[in-house]
Amino acid sequence: MPAHSAQPDQSGTPSPQTRRGAAPSTAGVYLSPRMWLLPLLVLLLLGGAGTALYIGGLGSPGNHLKHFPVAVVNQDSGTQTPAGSENLGQNITDEMVKGFSSNDEIDLRVLSWEEAQEQMGKGQIHGAVVIPESFSANATALVSGSLSDTQVTRPDITVYTNPLAGPLASSLATSALDPAVEQANKALGEQLTASAREAQGQAQAELQGELARLGADLPPQLQQQVAPKVDGTSSDLLAEPISVTRDVYNPPPEGAALGMGAFFYSVLLMVVGLSGTVAIHFLVDARLGVAPVELGPRFSLGPPLQPARWKTYLLKWGLVVLGGLPTAGLMMWVASAVGMPIPNGGWFFLTTWLSIVTVSAVTMALITLFGSAGMILSLIYVVFMGLPAASGVVPLEALPGFFTFIARGEPLYQMTMANRAVLYFNADADAGVQSGVIGMLIIMVIAVALAMIFAAVYDRMFGYRALRAAAPA
């Protein structure tokens, strides 16, 4: 149906001025508080709320750690010492568990290497300390090596990070694990230094005993020269015996934006879903004769059809549901063309389309419930509250409690979890595909149900939507 101009000489449709009678004076309109006060309040609301939510949510992640998941893997097989069997890796593990149990900031999981790989492969832990099988043997060998010229190997520990679960999360994991590893290094150094001094004293006593048995009489200075002892280099090595290696588990592929590509793509889907919905809202309302729309130099308004609100909601959202199918395919094609790796194409098409449709359902529901104010509320709920809670920049375990509480109800969080799992974790259900898809469906159903209920109530109480005369200022 072609759009008609709002001017009576072109379409016969009465102009807005004719419908509302005599227009108020120009000066009265411009000086009215409704002209300048409400826009100012809108800007203040968006600026203040956006800053408080976005900067407040993401500003200090290290101060809000709660149950941040990392792991320790002890593969140490232990060794035999004069004092008996000893497993230094287990000692370090026990100390780490004891240290992190004093508060609820860190969720330290004692795992096998297979379990740690599985959880890192699903993005369920952000880092892991791995103690190798030969740790105790290499550590105790340092004691005997410090008293001789024997070549020894330093005991090593590897600290793995998981950037595909979030680059900032990897940094937070390193910040949490490094002090524990340093403390373990210091404690082991003190233990090995004490053992070396004890071994040195025993060696000197044995030398003196052997000399006495042979009847040799060496001056004390000569005895000190020939007796085994720990020199300066050996002493420094014993003080900090552990060699710490930092490595990345499953590095991000080329084109993955260092592990943040899934989040950036989800933000793009949010923008497309929200802005596309608002544009469709205005275009459809103009075709239905509810409100005029300006397209370049054209000021268009269709004949007043006055459909029921629930029909209007389904019409607008239905256009997004159908239009989202080719849009999802186009976005995937363009993303691939510019270098973004896209495995599991079928799953990614589903999560892409579902993301757009979910954001649209929520945005259109807020517009249905609150009218034009629903667009502002969509910005606050979908964007300002959604960006911090999405865990794409800061992991959920490092956000203030408010965002942890609302995250599951935010479309962007569910979108990011699903898209990240498809792109980086082989579309594993436990990595976020299942929870993300179900979460988006639940949010969508709630939004549609609320829109249908309130639309029916509004129609019954206030009649159908139509272009109405504005009250004088």
C-alpha positions, 0 to 999 in steps of 0.5 A, spaced: 500 500 500 503 506 497 504 511 503 500 518 502 503 525 504 500 528 510 498 534 506 491 534 504 492 537 497 496 531 495 492 525 499 486 528 502 488 526 508 487 531 513 493 535 516 495 534 523 494 542 524 487 540 521 486 535 526 487 538 532 484 545 531 488 551 531 495 551 533 498 554 539 503 560 538 510 559 535 513 562 541 509 558 546 511 552 543 518 553 543 518 556 550 514 551 553 518 546 558 515 540 554 520 542 549 526 543 552 526 540 559 524 533 557 529 532 552 534 534 557 532 529 562 533 524 557 540 526 556 541 526 563 538 519 564 542 516 559 548 519 560 548 518 568 545 511 567 550 509 562 556 511 566 554 508 572 552 501 569 558 501 564 564 504 568 561 502 574 560 495 572 567 494 568 572 499 572 575 495 577 574 487 576 580 485 581 576 488 587 570 484 585 572 477 584 568 471 587 569 464 586 573 465 580 575 458 577 582 456 576 585 449 577 592 446 580 594 439 577 599 435 581 602 430 576 608 429 581 610 422 582 614 424 588 621 421 590 625 417 596 629 421 600 633 419 607 627 421 611 623 417 607 618 418 601 616 425 599 611 429 594 613 436 594 608 437 588 602 435 593 605 440 599 605 445 594 597 443 592 595 443 599 598 450 601 595 453 595 588 450 597 589 452 604 591 459 602 585 460 597 580 457 602 581 463 606 576 467 602 571 466 596 574 470 591 578 464 588 575 457 586 581 453 586 579 446 583 584 440 584 584 436 578 587 431 573 590 434 567 585 430 563 580 434 567 583 441 567 584 440 559 576 438 559 574 444 563 579 449 559 576 446 553 569 448 555 571 455 558 569 453 565 576 455 568 581 461 566 587 458 568 591 452 571 598 451 575 601 444 572 606 441 577 610 435 572 611 428 574 619 429 575 618 435 580 620 432 587 626 428 584 628 435 580 627 439 587 631 434 591 637 433 586 638 440 587 640 439 594 646 434 592 647 438 586 649 444 590 654 440 594 657 437 587 659 438 580 653 434 578 648 437 572 641 438 575 635 440 572 631 445 576 624 443 578 619 447 573 611 449 574 607 451 568 602 456 569 596 456 563 591 461 561 585 460 557 584 467 553 578 463 549 574 464 555 576 471 555 583 475 555 582 479 561 580 473 565 587 470 563 590 476 566 586 476 572 588 468 573 595 470 572 594 475 577 591 470 582 596 464 581 602 468 580 603 470 588 601 463 590 606 460 585 611 465 588 610 463 595 611 456 593 617 458 590 619 461 596 617 456 601 620 450 597 627 454 597 627 455 604 626 447 605 631 446 600 636 451 603 635 448 610 636 441 607 643 443 603 645 446 610 644 440 613 647 435 608 653 440 608 654 439 615 653 431 615 658 431 609 663 435 613 662 431 619 663 425 615 670 428 612 672 429 619 671 422 621 674 419 615 680 423 617 680 421 624 680 414 622 686 415 617 690 419 622 690 425 618 691 431 621 689 437 616 689 444 618 681 447 619 682 451 613 684 446 609 678 441 611 673 447 609 676 447 602 676 440 601 669 439 604 663 439 600 659 446 601 654 450 598 657 456 594 654 463 592 651 460 585 648 454 588 645 458 594 641 463 590 639 457 586 636 453 592 633 460 594 628 460 588 629 453 585 622 453 581 622 455 574 616 458 572 613 457 565 607 461 562 603 458 556 597 459 553 592 453 552 589 453 545 591 460 543 586 464 539 585 463 532 587 468 527 581 473 526 578 471 533 580 478 536 585 475 541 579 471 544 574 477 544 571 476 537 565 472 539 563 478 544 564 483 538 560 479 534 554 479 539 555 486 540 554 487 533 548 482 533 545 486 539 546 493 535 542 490 529 537 487 533 535 493 536 536 499 531 533 494 526 527 493 530 526 501 532 527 502 524 521 497 523 517 500 528 517 507 525 516 504 518 510 500 520 507 505 524 507 510 518 504 504 513 498 503 518 497 511 519 499 511 526 505 516 526 508 519 520 515 518 518 520 522 514 524 519 509 529 524 506 525 530 503 518 525 504 513 526 510 509 520 509 503 517 513 499 511 510 491 511 511 489 510 519 488 502 519 488 502 527 490 495 528 490 492 535 496 492 538 497 485 539 497 484 531 501 490 530 507 487 535 506 480 531 507 484 525 513 488 527 516 482 530 514 477 525 518 482 520 524 481 524 523 474 525 523 473 517 528 478 515 533 475 520 534 469 516 537 472 510 540 477 515 544 472 519 546 469 513 549 475 510 552 477 516 556 470 517 558 471 509 561 478 510 564 476 517 568 470 514 570 474 508 573 479 512 577 474 516 573 471 522 573 464 522 567 460 523 566 453 525 560 449 526 556 454 521 549 451 522 550 452 529 552 459 528 547 461 523 542 458 529 545 463 534 546 469 530 539 469 527 536 467 535 540 473 537 537 478 533 530 475 534 531 475 541 533 482 542 528 484 537 522 481 541 525 485 548 525 491 544 519 491 541 516 489 547 518 495 551 516 499 546 509 496 546 509 497 554 511 504 554 511 507 548 516 511 545 519 511 552 521 504 551 526 505 546 530 509 552 528 503 556 531 498 551 538 502 551 538 502 558 536 494 559 539 491 553 545 496 552 547 499 558 546 493 563 547 488 558 554 490 556 557 489 563 553 483 564 555 480 558 562 477 561 565 478 554 570 483 557 570 482 564 568 475 566 562 474 570 566 472 577 569 479 577 563 483 576 559 487 582 554 482 585 548 486 581 551 484 574 552 477 576 544 477 579 541 480 572 546 476 567 542 471 566 536 475 564 540 479 559 540 477 552 547 479 550 549 475 556 546 469 553 548 471 546 555 471 548 555 465 551 552 461 545 556 464 540 563 463 544 561 456 545 560 455 537 566 459 535 571 457 540 569 451 544 566 446 538 559 448 539 559 443 546 553 444 550 556 444 556 561 450 554 555 455 553 551 453 547 545 449 551 544 454 556 545 460 551 540 458 546 535 456 552 536 462 555 535 466 549 528 462 548 526 464 555 527 471 555 524 471 548 517 467 551 517 472 556 518 478 552 512 476 547 507 474 553 508 480 556 507 484 550 501 480 548 498 481 555 499 488 555 497 490 548 490 486 549 489 490 556 491 497 553 486 496 547 481 494 551 482 500 556 484 505 551 482 503 544 486 502 538 492 506 536 491 512 532 494 519 530 491 523 535 491 531 536 496 533 541 494 537 547 496 545 547 503 546 550 
